[in-house]
Amino acid sequence: MRIKKLVVSALVLSGLCVFNVRAEDPVAGNKPGSGLYPNDFGPIEIDVSGYPKEMKQNYRLFAFKCAACHTIARPINSQYLELSAEEQAAAKTREPEIFKNAKIWHIEDHIWSRYVKRMMAKPGCPVQGEDGKKIWQFLAYDSRIRKTGAQRQAWKAHRKKLVDDFRTNYHETYEKIFLEDNDKEEESHEKH
Ligand code: HEC
């Protein structure tokens, strides 16, 4: 099967322990109607052993609650990176690269709080009240750790592969998902 092969080759290629556990078959892990994203083909686990205690607790909550409709690969391998206006200004001088490809790093203030709220509004979502805030805090924290600074290049390679494979295997869905980003990329003429 094409997907199994993909998963196996992705496993072999990514020597990183953070990127080890993947959904066997991402399509099967998603409930009907929940769509399909490049994210779904990445790992379904984060190594949080180095995270503060509170974030470890929030991670458990997130991993349990956000897996009701699609696997947690979807948020784990997402391009979303929540940075405030101030943080964005600082990052622009420190690591301008992260502003160049929205498919790898989609940077926006409040992006995770907005998405958590969007998910909470869906019928049957088990996330309620304070849990939403804790999950949002985890996603905002974790994205900074795994997608910027020392982890920036590893994140880029990992996410780029997911997006490239998805483009090959699910071209129509790819076009739909990245309609806006494609326009942006053409404008900025990013070289790879
Ligand atoms: C009730 C079902 C349901 C639950 C529970 C759920 N999701 Fe989703 N999720 C969806 C559906 C359906 C989509 C497809 C896009 C959309 O409708 O927003 C989606 C898409 C996503 C995306 C991709 C969005 C994009 O445009 O790139 C992310 C990230 C995501 N969910 C994160 C989460 C997080 C975090 C949680 C837990 C707070 C969660 N989901 C819980 C149904 C759910």
Residues whose N, C-alpha, C, O or C-beta is under 5 A from the ligand:
A	BS01	HEC	G33 S34 G35 K65 C66 A68 C69 R74 P75 S78 V116 M119 K122 P123 G124 C125 P126 V127 I135
